[in-house]
Amino acid sequence: MEYLLAFAEEVIRLLLQERGNRSQDVVRDINRYVQEHYRESLTIQRLAEIFYLHPVYLGQLLIKKNGIGFNELLHNLRIEEAARLLEERTLKLSEIAERVGYANYGQFLKQFEKKMHLSPNEYRQAKS
C-alpha cells in the first residue's frame, strides 16, 4: 500500500509538471502571436478563439505566466513602437497612433501618457 501511494504521488507530481510545461508553451505561442499582431484590432476574445481557450482562463494564464494582463501587454507593445517611431520624427502623431494599432487618437494619447509620463509631443521634443 505504501509503495502504491508513493507511486500515485509521483504520477500526480509528473502530471502537474507536464501541465505547467504545456501552459508555458501556450503562453509563449500567445506572446509571440501578440508581438506579431499588436497593430491589429486584437482582443482577448479573439486570442481565445485562435488558441481554443476560454477568455477568462486565458486572461488568468497570461497574468500568472507574464505577470501582466493581456491589455497591458498589448498597450506596452504599442507604446514601445510608438516611442521608436516618435524618435524618427517623420510621421504625424495621428499616423503613429494608427500605425501602432490605435483607431482612436484619444486612446493612444491616454495610454502613451500613462506609460511614458509625457505626451507624445513632449516625448518627441525631449528626444530631439
N, C-alpha and C positions, 0 to 999 in steps of 0.2 A: 504494500500500500504506500509505504514511504517513497519507494522508487517511482511509482506511478504518479504521485503528487509532484515530485521533483521534475519528472518528465513533462507533466502538464504545465507547470510554471515556466519551464524553459520554452515550450512551444508558444505560450502566450507572450512571453518576452520577445521572441523572434517575430511573431505576427505583428506586435506593436511596433517593433523596429522597422519592419518592412512597410507598414502603413505610413510611418513617418518619412521613410525614404521616398515612397511614391508621392506623398503630398509635397515634398520638397521639389521633386521633378516637375510636378504640375505647376507649382508656383514659379519655377524657373521658366517654364514654357509661357506662362501667362505674362510674366515680367518682360520677356523677350517680345511677345506679341504687342504689349502696350508700348514698348520702346519703338517698335516699328510702325505703329498705327496711331500714335498720340495726336497727330494732326487731324485725324478724322473725328467724326461725331461718335465718340466711344462712351458707352455706359457699362455699368456693372451687369445690367441685364443682358446686354449684347455679349459680353465676355462669358457670362454663364451659359448662354446658348451655344457659343462656339466650343466651350470646353466641357459641355454636358454636366454642369454643376448647378446646384440651387444657388440663386443670387445671395441669399443670407449666408449660406455656408461659405461661398466664395469670398465674401467680404470678411468674414471671421478668419478664414485661412490666410488671406493677404495680411491682415493685421498681425496675426500670430507669427507668420514667417518673415514679413518685411518690417514689422514694427510701425507701419503706417497703412492707412486705408487706401482704397482704390482712388478716390477723388484727390487725395493729397499726392499720391504717386503721379497721377495724370497732370495735375497743376504744376508739380515740381518739374516734370519733363518739359512742359510747355514754356514755363517761365525761364528755365535754363537756356532753352533755344532762343527765346525772345531776347534775353540778355546778350547772347552771342550776336544776334542779328542787329541789335542796337549799336553794338560796337563797330559794325561795318559802316553805319551811317548812310546807307544808300536807299533804304526803304522808309516810307512814311510809317508812323505808329500804327495807323489802321491797317496797313498792309502786313505789318509784322503780326498784329493780333490775328488777322485772318490766316496767315501762313502757318502759325503755330497751333491753330485749331479752335480759336475763339470766334464764334459767329457774332458775338456781341462785344463791342469795344469796351463798354462799361464793365463787363465781367472780367475782361483782360486787365483793365486798369486796376480793379479791386484786387485781383489775385496777384498782380505784379507788386503793388504797394504792400500787400500783406507779407509777401515773401522777401522782397528786397528792401523794404522800408524807405523806398524812394519811388517817385512816379517814373514812368518810362523816360520822360523827357529829362528829368533830373539825373537819372542814371546815365543817359546818353551824354549829357553835359559833363558829368563827373568823369567819364571815361575819355573825354577829348583832351 
